[in-house]
Amino acid sequence: MVMAALSLTLAIGLVGYIFLERHNQGADVSAALSTPVPEASPPQVSESETPAPTPTPAPRIVESTPPPLPTASPAISVVPTLTGAAPPPTFQAAPEQSATPSDVVDLAALANTPAEWPKTVRLKDGSVVFPVIINGQSAGEIQSVPGMQVAVVKVTPDHVTVSFQGSLQAVPISSTDLIERVKASRRH
């Protein structure tokens, strides 16, 4: 199988070599393709028998003539203007809308309405530390990271109590996205 592939590759290479040789000598391409290919290895060519490359003809400088310029002068058109026309329309800003109920969050009312509490909130900064307790003993602490999602346990007008892996912490409402989540839930 390997020998057959090698023989085929050798035959294709030989056909290409013959084609190039005849093409460089100006012979007909069809004659190169119709010549039978011997099954022997290609003839060895010494460096002295290698044909010299065909010289490249020197470039010729050709001057081009630019197209003629138009002789007609451009037409000037007169645009009439209206005098005494009405002034352009003026636009008035829409009156400011008062805040809708979904835009205002009353924290005291929210603290008394657990049905409106979101199940989770995200912490805005990394200032919250959660204690790690194993078998009732303190085993260290976990420092929060911005964007950390925690469960909501209780909401008061000033703080939200959150839980992370069983540890509870009271966090200022401004350090969470509680208000944004309540507003979003009211819009839906």
C-alpha positions in Angstrom: 0.0 0.0 0.0 2.8 2.4 0.9 4.7 1.5 -2.2 1.7 2.2 -4.4 1.2 5.6 -2.8 4.9 6.3 -3.3 4.8 5.2 -6.9 1.7 7.4 -7.5 3.4 10.4 -5.9 6.5 9.8 -8.0 4.5 9.6 -11.2 2.6 12.8 -10.4 5.8 14.6 -9.7 7.3 13.3 -13.0 4.3 14.5 -15.0 4.6 17.9 -13.4 8.3 18.0 -14.2 7.8 17.1 -17.8 5.0 19.6 -18.1 7.2 22.4 -16.8 10.1 21.4 -19.0 8.1 21.4 -22.2 6.2 24.5 -21.2 9.5 26.4 -20.6 10.8 25.2 -24.1 7.6 26.4 -25.8 6.2 22.9 -26.5 2.5 22.2 -26.8 0.9 21.5 -23.4 -1.3 18.7 -24.8 1.8 16.9 -26.1 3.2 17.0 -22.5 0.1 15.4 -21.1 -0.2 12.8 -23.9 3.4 11.5 -23.5 3.5 8.2 -21.6 5.1 8.3 -18.2 7.9 5.8 -17.6 7.7 3.8 -14.4 11.4 4.3 -13.7 12.8 7.1 -11.5 13.2 10.5 -13.0 16.4 11.2 -14.8 19.1 12.9 -12.8 19.9 16.4 -14.0 23.2 18.0 -13.2 23.4 21.7 -12.4 25.2 22.3 -15.7 22.2 21.0 -17.6 19.6 23.1 -15.8 18.2 25.6 -18.2 18.8 29.2 -17.5 15.7 31.2 -16.4 13.9 33.2 -19.0 14.8 36.8 -18.7 12.1 39.2 -17.7 11.4 41.9 -20.3 12.1 45.5 -19.2 9.1 47.5 -18.3 7.8 50.0 -20.8 6.8 53.5 -19.8 3.4 54.4 -21.3 2.1 57.9 -20.9 -1.6 58.2 -20.4 -3.6 61.2 -21.5 -6.0 62.7 -18.9 -9.6 62.9 -19.9 -10.7 66.3 -21.3 -12.2 68.7 -18.8 -15.8 69.7 -19.2 -16.2 72.9 -21.1 -19.6 74.0 -19.9 -19.7 76.2 -16.8 -21.8 75.0 -13.9 -25.3 76.3 -13.7 -26.2 78.6 -10.8 -29.8 78.2 -9.6 -31.6 80.8 -7.5 -33.6 79.6 -4.5 -36.6 81.8 -3.7 -37.0 82.8 0.0 -40.2 83.5 1.7 -40.6 86.8 3.5 -43.1 87.2 6.3 -43.3 83.4 6.8 -44.5 81.9 10.1 -41.8 81.4 12.7 -40.6 77.9 13.3 -42.6 75.9 15.7 -41.4 75.8 19.3 -41.4 72.7 21.4 -42.3 72.5 25.0 -41.0 69.9 27.4 -43.6 67.5 28.7 -44.6 68.4 32.3 -42.7 66.4 34.9 -44.6 63.4 36.1 -44.8 62.9 39.8 -43.2 59.8 41.1 -45.4 56.8 40.7 -45.9 54.4 43.5 -43.5 51.9 42.0 -40.7 54.5 42.1 -41.0 55.3 45.9 -40.2 52.6 48.5 -41.5 53.4 52.0 -39.1 51.3 54.1 -41.3 51.4 57.2 -44.2 50.0 55.1 -41.9 47.5 53.4 -40.7 46.3 56.8 -44.3 45.4 57.7 -45.0 43.7 54.4 -42.9 40.5 54.1 -44.8 39.5 50.9 -42.9 42.3 49.1 -39.5 41.3 50.3 -37.3 39.8 47.6 -35.9 36.3 48.4 -32.4 37.4 47.7 -30.3 40.6 47.4 -26.9 41.4 46.1 -24.3 43.1 48.3 -22.9 46.3 46.8 -19.5 46.2 48.6 -17.2 43.8 50.3 -17.6 45.1 53.8 -19.8 42.4 55.3 -18.1 39.6 57.3 -20.0 36.3 57.9 -18.8 34.1 60.8 -18.1 30.5 60.0 -19.5 28.2 62.7 -18.8 24.5 62.7 -20.3 22.2 65.4 -21.4 25.3 67.4 -17.8 26.8 67.5 -16.4 29.7 65.5 -14.1 28.4 62.8 -13.2 31.6 61.0 -15.0 34.1 58.8 -16.0 34.8 55.2 -15.4 38.3 53.7 -18.1 39.3 51.2 -17.4 40.5 47.7 -19.3 43.1 45.7 -22.2 41.4 43.8 -22.4 38.5 46.3 -26.0 37.1 46.4 -27.4 36.4 49.9 -30.8 35.4 51.2 -33.1 37.9 52.8 -34.3 37.0 56.3 -35.8 40.2 57.7 -36.2 43.8 56.7 -36.3 46.8 59.0 -36.5 50.5 58.1 -32.7 50.8 58.4 -31.3 47.3 57.9 -31.8 44.0 56.1 -30.9 40.8 57.8 -29.2 38.5 55.4 -28.1 34.9 55.5 -25.0 33.3 53.8 -24.3 29.6 54.4 -26.3 29.7 57.6 -24.6 32.8 59.1 -26.8 35.9 59.7 -25.7 39.5 59.4 -27.6 42.8 59.6 -26.5 45.0 56.7 -27.5 48.6 56.0 -30.1 48.8 53.2 -27.9 51.1 51.2 -25.2 48.4 51.0 -27.7 46.1 49.1 -29.8 46.3 46.0 -33.0 45.8 48.0 -34.7 49.0 46.9 -34.0 48.3 43.2 -35.4 44.8 43.5 -38.6 46.0 45.2 -39.1 48.6 42.5 -38.5 46.1 39.7 -41.0 43.6 41.3 -43.7 46.4 41.5 -43.3 47.2 37.8 -44.1 43.6 36.8 
